[in-house]
Every structure is written in C-alpha cells, then in structure tokens.
Amino acid sequence: MKAVVATKQGASLQDIPTPEPGAGEILVRVHTAGLNRADLNTLRAGAGQPIGMEWSGTVAALGPGVSAFREGDRVMCSGKHAFAEYAVAEVGRAMLVPQNLDFRRAGSMMLALQTAHDAVVTHGSVQQGDIVLVHGAAAGVGLMAAKIARLRGAALVVGTSRNPQRREALLQHGMDLALDSSDPAWVEALLERTEGRGVDVIIDHVSGAGFNDLLKVAAIRGRIVNVGRLGGASGPFDFETHAFKRIRYTGVTFRTRSTEEVAVLTAAMAKDLSAELERGGLTLPLVDVLPALNDGDSHYWRSTSRAENV
C-alpha cells in the first residue's frame, strides 16, 4: 500500500506492507486523515514510519475477538500511521461515524473530541452556570473544548490568543470573550468581566512562565486542567494562591494511558457527544483538504484546524 513516511529527508510517499489487525484491533481503509502538530514533530524525527494520528474510513477487516464493529462500518479513529491507504486502530480508539457527519470532517475530529471531552467533562467537571476559560484556544482542541463547555451549560466561555485575527475568529466560533494573554491587563479584564468571581474551569494549553496568571483568575475551588505546554514545560508556581483558593490542578496526557484507559475515555466521549455530532453541533473548521494518495482516489488529509485561518 501507499503511505506517507517520515524520513530524514522529509515526507516520502512509499510502498509499504499493508498492516494486519491484531487482537482487539480493526483494519480501516483510510478516507481522510488529519494533520496535527504532533505529526510535524514525528516528521522532523524522520523515524521511517508513516505519520498521522487520526483518520476516518471504512472497516476492511476485524482482528480476533472484535465484535463491536463489522466490515463496512464507517468509523473515525485515533492511533498511529494514518497517512496510508490502510491503518490499524484499537477498538477502544474508534467509534462509528454519526450518520450526518461526512468522512472529511470525521477524519479531523477524533483527537479533539477525545482530548477536549476528557478535559472539560471528566477532569474539569463543567456544570451548568460555570465560567470557563480556554487558555490558548485557537486550535482544534481549544475550539472543541469551548463547544463542549457550552453544551454542558457554561454561562460564559472565554478564550485567549496572542494573535488579533485568531481572537476575532474565536468570537466567530461562539466564545463570549477573547483576550490577549500577552497583555498584562488581561487578568484584570477577566476578573472585571466575572465581577471578581474568577473562572470555575480553566483548560490550559499554554503553561510555562505565565502560569501564575491562571491561578490569579481562578475562582475559589476552581479547576485547572493542563492539556498542553505550548508556552513551556516549567515555570513559577504560586503555592500560596493555589492553597488559598483550594484549586484543583490536574495534568492529562495520552502518553501514559493504558489501552483500557483510552477505551473508557473514548466510550464516555461517544456516549455524551454522539447525539450532538449527529445534529452537526460540534464541527471544526477545515483549513485545507488536499489529495495525499493515489491521484483521483478518495484519500485526503487536512491541516490541523486553526481558527485564524477560517
């Protein structure tokens, strides 16, 4: 089969063996694969493996013990080696594509759905009337986190971005307020907007040197979920404010989760969000949709959703 492989010279379209599904796995004929930031890191590493962490397509074969899917099912998946004609997924990383969702959008959403639901619902525990801040909101996971928070009944959803065009796009995609986190006045602006209450839930994609600003804007008994570290993996931490406000701070990643843990995460997401996906309420903007494999065939990849390009 054809696959886009990360080499020391860059991305290379190569012929490689078609994978076979093992126990608890499905083989999927890929229709659309999404390009994410982590894929660019894989590409730079040039390890000789296909890139791609999410895709949609049809089930071509079942591994031993698989009963949750059938051949021909339309599925959306996360995993490895998506930029290929066929990719293997663990059943716990796959779900049926809702009837009204097309392959192109389904291929760009799985990681955002899994990550954002885990952050907003499982760890953030967003409830009706909460005030939610998505710090570093202009990529796919940030946009999805805001949409899920709204679905959960958040009273106010705030996003941050350093880029003015991205901030404008955040407002266009349903956020109530978009703030410039590079402006020192953003903390006071948010506290003023919340009448001093602060923010109940913070979905943090930034971390780094400015982390203490999040402690400042957090409400008493607020929850901070650390999803990303785009601003750096370390920085100062105000232990006094953390303790005074009784803030719950949780870090999340897929890298240390077992197959069973990911399956539980995916099942919870699908249970909560499938109906809304069916209604079309959780779509992400597609920046580009380009042919990647087999000229004239139905295989595509899309660049990662970013609000500023909408």
Residue, then its C-alpha position, 0 to 999 in steps of 0.5 A: m500500500k501507499a503511505v506517507v513516511a517520515t524520513k530524514q529527508g522529509a515526507s516520502l510517499q512509499d510502498i509499504p506492507t499493508p498492516e494486519p489487525g491484531a487482537g482487539e484491533i480493526l483494519v480501516r481503509v483510510h478516507t481522510a486523515g488529519l494533520n496535527r502538530a504532533d505529526l510535524n514533530t514525528l516528521r522532523a524525527g524522520a523515524g521511517q514510519p508513516i505519520g498521522m494520528e487520526w483518520s476516518g474510513t471504512v472497516a476492511a477487516l476485524g482482528p480476533g475477538v472484535s465484535a463491536f464493529r463489522e466490515g463496512d462500518r464507517v468509523m473515525c479513529s485515533g492511533k498511529h500511521a494514518f497517512a496510508e491507504y490502510a491503518v490499524a486502530e484499537v477498538g477502544r480508539a474508534m467509534l462509528v461515524p454519526q450518520n450526518l457527519d461526512f468522512r472529511r470532517a470525521g477524519s479531523m475530529m477524533l483527537a479533539l473530541q477525545t482530548a477536549h471531552d476528557a478535559v472539560v467533562t471528566h477532569g474539569s467537571v463543567q456544570q451548568g452556570d460555570i465560567v470557563l476559560v480556554h487558555g490558548a484556544a485557537a486550535g482544534v482542541g481549544l475550539m472543541a473544548a469551548k463547544i463542549a463547555r457550552l453544551r454542558g451549560a457554561a454561562l460564559v466561555v472565554g478564550t485567549s490568543r496572542n494573535p488579533q485575527r485568531r481572537e476575532a475568529l474565536l468570537q466567530h466560533g461562539m466564545d463570549l470573550a477573547l483576550d490577549s494573554s500577552d497583555p498584562a491587563w488581561v487578568e484584570a479584564l477577566l476578573e472585571r468581566t466575572e465581577g471578581r468571581g474568577v473562572d470555575v474551569i480553566i483548560d490550559h494549553v499554554s503553561g510555562a512562565g505565565f502560569n501564575d496568571l491562571l491561578k490569579v483568575a481562578a475562582i475559589r475551588g476552581r479547576i485547572v486542567n493542563v492539556g498542553r505546554l505550548g508556552g513551556a514545560s516549567g515555570p513559577f508556581d504560586f503555592e500560596t494562591h493555589a492553597f488559598k483558593r483550594i484549586r484543583y490542578t490536574g495534568v492529562t496526557f495520552r502518553t501514559r494511558s493504558t489501552e483500557e484507559v483510552a477505551v473508557l475515555t473514548a466510550a464516555m466521549a461517544k456516549d455524551l457527544s454522539a447525539e450532538l455530532e449527529r445534529g452537526g453541533l460540534t464541527l471544526p473548521l477545515v483549513d485545507v483538504l488536499p489529495a495525499l494518495n493515489d491521484g483521483d482516489s478518495h484519500y485526503w488529509r487536512s491541516t490541523s484546524r486553526a481558527e485564524n485561518v477560517 
